[in-house]
């Protein structure tokens, strides 16, 4: 059984229905989850090579559903106790978007010859 004095890492590894997340801890975990997803999607979009609106749509289409699945299925939190879906999804999303853009641009330019691209 996990107590409230355990570290966040312990709480993540031994997620349980009987455990209640502190709102600040949950928001921190979801923030870093989105950062990791943003970097991973940025790598994918840079390697594949997605350009223009398609990369942004892939980011939103991956990060939002996986975040919802993470806090509903794995962490087993009731979203209404923490402000609803919108608050749990939007909190930290702009920072994850910035990480996504940075990684996407760096990986894309590293893998593909951009000197011949015409706009």
C-alpha positions in Angstrom: 0.0 0.0 0.0 1.3 3.5 -0.9 1.3 6.2 1.8 1.1 9.9 1.1 4.7 10.3 2.3 6.1 8.2 -0.6 7.9 9.8 -3.4 6.1 10.6 -6.7 8.2 7.9 -8.4 6.9 5.3 -6.0 3.3 6.5 -6.5 3.7 6.2 -10.3 5.2 2.7 -10.1 2.6 1.4 -7.7 -0.5 3.1 -8.9 -3.6 2.1 -6.9 -7.3 2.8 -6.7 -7.0 3.4 -3.0 -4.4 6.2 -3.4 -5.5 9.9 -3.7 -3.3 12.2 -5.6 -2.5 15.7 -4.3 -3.5 18.2 -7.1 -0.1 19.8 -7.2 1.6 16.4 -7.5 -0.8 15.3 -10.2 -0.3 18.4 -12.2 3.5 18.0 -12.0 3.3 14.4 -13.2 1.0 15.3 -16.1 3.3 18.3 -17.0 6.3 16.0 -17.3 4.3 13.3 -19.0 3.4 15.9 -21.7 7.0 17.1 -22.0 8.1 13.5 -22.7 5.3 12.9 -25.2 6.1 16.3 -26.9 9.7 15.3 -27.3 8.8 11.8 -28.6 6.3 13.2 -31.1 8.8 15.8 -32.2 11.4 13.1 -32.9 8.7 11.1 -34.8 7.6 14.2 -36.9 11.2 15.1 -37.6 12.2 11.7 -38.8 9.0 10.9 -40.8 9.2 14.0 -42.2 6.0 15.8 -41.4 5.7 19.4 -42.6 3.3 22.3 -42.0 -0.1 21.6 -40.4 0.3 17.8 -40.4 2.9 17.9 -37.7 0.7 20.1 -35.4 -2.2 17.8 -35.9 -0.1 14.7 -35.1 1.1 16.5 -31.9 -2.5 17.2 -30.7 -3.7 13.8 -31.9 -1.1 11.9 -29.9 -0.6 14.1 -26.7 -4.2 14.7 -25.8 -5.5 11.1 -26.0 -2.4 9.6 -24.4 -2.6 12.1 -21.6 -6.3 11.2 -21.0 -5.5 7.5 -21.1 -2.6 8.0 -18.7 -4.6 9.7 -15.9 -7.8 7.7 -16.4 -6.4 4.2 -16.9 -3.0 4.2 -15.2 -3.2 6.8 -12.5 -7.0 6.1 -12.0 -7.9 9.6 -11.0 -11.4 11.0 -11.1 -11.0 14.0 -13.4 -13.9 15.9 -11.8 -12.0 16.0 -8.5 -9.2 17.9 -10.2 -11.1 20.4 -12.3 -12.3 18.3 -15.2 -10.7 17.0 -18.4 -9.9 20.5 -19.7 -7.8 21.5 -16.8 -5.9 18.3 -16.7 -5.2 18.4 -20.4 -4.5 22.1 -20.9 -2.2 22.5 -17.9 1.4 22.3 -19.3 0.3 21.8 -22.9 1.9 25.1 -24.1 5.3 24.0 -22.6 5.0 20.6 -24.2 4.2 22.3 -27.5 7.3 24.3 -27.2 9.4 21.2 -26.6 7.7 19.5 -29.5 8.5 22.4 -31.8 12.2 22.6 -30.7 12.7 18.8 -31.1 10.8 18.6 -34.4 12.8 21.4 -36.0 16.2 20.1 -34.8 15.5 16.5 -35.8 14.0 17.5 -39.2 17.0 19.7 -40.0 19.4 17.0 -38.9 17.8 14.2 -41.0 16.7 16.0 -44.1 18.4 18.3 -46.6 16.5 21.6 -46.2 18.6 23.6 -48.7 16.3 22.6 -51.6 12.9 23.2 -50.0 10.8 25.7 -51.9 8.0 27.7 -50.3 
